[in-house]
Amino acid sequence: MEKKINYFEALTRENTAKTFELALERGNELGINTYVVATTTGWTAVEASKAFEGKNLIIVSHCYGSREADQWLFKDENLKIIKEKNIPIVTAAHAFGGITRSMNQMAIQAAPTAYVIGDIVANTLRMFGQGTKVVVEIACMAADAGLVRCDTDIISIGGTGGGADTAVILKPANSHRLFQTRVREIICKPVKI
């Protein structure tokens, strides 16, 4: 079996449209109808709402307080568009972060080399690129929210600091069964990580 992977040379928001195009093309070829897309400010969510119209689209955002207590990074104008289209949004602590991040912040003061399992998983996936970590994590988050099934392949889309540049086909798992996740195929990712 031979498959094509598209690699992006630059880490830029401009990869978003091509990432969506490649994901949709491959999804149509395989009959996959569910797309899980990461977003921070909602810009990627709005673009995804146009690209995946008529598909089962799930948006996964940062939790409230991810950068500053009680603040959500999703912009109101983008939220309005997504709500008008009745697209579900998962807003939760990152599956690999959450309590782990809190423990790390404490550990930095006590023992700067302390790691917990969430960091090890995240950093291992980052060896393939930030977007690769994101696509596995958001699939877990969508499964935990009951918005995707764990026995059906989906296309999960993430990025590296703005927009989308990574798309994979995977069978998701709930976060407490993370290692049952199966990445079936890489559709696209950045070559520089």
C-alpha positions in Angstrom: 0.0 0.0 0.0 1.3 3.4 -0.9 -0.1 6.7 0.6 0.8 10.3 0.0 1.6 12.7 2.9 1.6 16.5 2.2 4.4 18.4 4.0 4.3 22.1 4.6 7.6 24.0 4.4 6.5 27.0 6.5 4.7 27.3 9.8 2.0 29.7 8.8 -1.8 30.3 9.0 -1.9 30.1 5.2 -1.6 26.3 5.5 -5.2 26.2 6.9 -7.1 26.1 3.6 -4.8 23.4 2.1 -5.0 21.4 5.3 -8.8 21.5 5.1 -8.9 20.7 1.4 -6.6 17.6 1.9 -8.6 16.4 4.9 -11.9 16.8 3.1 -10.6 15.0 0.0 -9.3 12.1 2.0 -12.4 12.0 4.2 -14.6 11.8 1.1 -12.4 9.0 -0.4 -12.8 6.9 2.8 -16.4 7.9 3.7 -15.3 9.6 6.9 -17.8 12.3 7.9 -16.6 13.5 11.3 -13.9 16.2 11.6 -12.5 17.4 14.9 -10.8 20.8 14.7 -8.7 22.7 17.3 -9.0 26.4 17.7 -7.8 29.1 20.1 -9.5 32.4 19.1 -12.1 30.8 16.9 -10.6 31.9 13.6 -9.8 28.3 12.6 -13.3 27.2 13.7 -14.9 29.8 11.4 -12.8 28.7 8.5 -13.6 25.0 9.3 -17.3 25.8 9.4 -17.0 26.9 5.7 -14.8 24.1 4.6 -16.7 21.3 6.3 -20.3 22.5 5.7 -22.6 19.5 5.7 -20.1 17.4 7.7 -20.1 16.4 11.3 -17.8 19.1 12.6 -16.7 19.4 16.3 -14.6 22.3 17.5 -12.2 22.0 20.5 -11.0 25.1 22.2 -8.8 26.1 25.1 -10.4 26.1 28.5 -11.3 29.2 30.4 -8.2 30.5 32.3 -5.7 28.8 30.0 -3.6 32.0 29.9 -5.3 34.3 32.4 -7.8 33.4 35.1 -11.5 33.5 34.0 -10.6 34.5 30.5 -11.5 32.6 27.3 -9.4 33.2 24.2 -12.4 32.5 21.8 -13.4 35.8 20.3 -17.1 36.8 20.6 -17.5 37.4 16.8 -16.2 34.0 16.0 -18.4 32.3 18.7 -21.5 34.0 17.3 -20.8 32.5 13.9 -20.2 29.0 15.3 -23.3 29.1 17.5 -25.4 30.3 14.5 -24.3 27.1 12.7 -25.1 24.9 15.7 -21.5 23.5 15.7 -20.6 21.9 19.0 -17.6 23.3 20.9 -15.7 21.3 23.5 -14.2 23.7 26.0 -12.2 21.8 28.6 -8.8 21.4 30.2 -6.3 19.9 27.7 -6.3 16.1 28.1 -2.5 16.1 28.6 -2.5 19.3 30.7 -5.1 20.2 33.3 -3.9 19.0 36.7 -0.5 18.0 35.1 0.2 21.6 34.3 -0.6 22.7 37.8 1.7 20.0 39.3 4.5 21.1 37.0 4.2 24.7 38.1 4.6 23.5 41.7 7.4 21.1 40.8 9.4 23.8 39.0 9.9 25.5 42.4 10.6 22.2 44.3 12.4 20.1 41.6 12.9 21.7 38.2 13.3 18.3 36.5 10.0 16.8 37.7 7.7 15.5 35.0 4.3 13.9 35.1 2.8 11.5 32.6 0.8 14.1 30.7 4.0 16.0 29.8 5.8 12.8 28.7 2.9 11.9 26.4 2.7 15.5 25.0 6.4 15.9 24.5 6.7 12.5 22.8 3.9 13.4 20.3 5.6 16.8 19.8 8.6 14.9 18.3 6.3 14.6 15.2 5.2 18.2 15.6 3.0 20.4 17.8 0.0 19.7 15.5 0.5 16.0 16.0 0.2 16.4 19.8 -2.9 18.6 19.3 -4.8 16.1 17.0 -4.4 13.2 19.4 -5.3 15.4 22.4 -8.4 17.0 20.9 -9.7 13.6 19.7 -9.5 12.4 23.3 -11.3 15.6 24.5 -14.1 15.1 21.9 -14.5 11.5 23.0 -14.6 12.5 26.6 -17.4 15.0 25.8 -19.3 12.2 24.0 -19.2 13.9 20.6 -17.2 11.2 18.8 -17.4 7.5 19.1 -14.3 5.5 20.0 -15.0 2.7 17.5 -15.1 4.9 14.4 -12.3 6.6 12.5 -12.4 10.4 12.4 -10.2 13.1 10.9 -8.6 15.3 13.6 -7.0 18.6 12.6 -4.7 20.8 14.6 -1.9 23.3 14.1 1.3 24.9 15.2 0.7 28.3 16.7 -2.1 29.7 14.4 -4.4 28.0 11.9 -4.3 24.4 10.9 -1.3 22.5 9.4 -1.8 18.9 10.6 -4.5 16.4 9.8 -4.6 12.7 10.6 -7.1 9.9 10.4 -7.4 8.2 13.8 -9.6 6.1 16.0 -10.1 8.1 19.1 -10.1 6.9 22.7 -11.2 8.5 25.9 -8.4 10.2 27.9 -8.3 7.4 30.5 -7.8 4.9 27.6 -5.4 7.2 25.7 -3.1 4.3 24.6 -6.1 2.7 22.7 -5.9 5.7 20.3 -4.9 4.5 16.8 -3.4 7.0 14.3 -4.2 5.3 11.0 -2.9 7.8 8.5 -1.1 11.2 8.4 -2.7 13.4 5.7 -0.5 16.4 6.2 1.9 18.0 8.7 4.7 20.6 8.7 8.2 19.3 7.7 9.9 21.8 10.1 8.9 21.3 13.7 
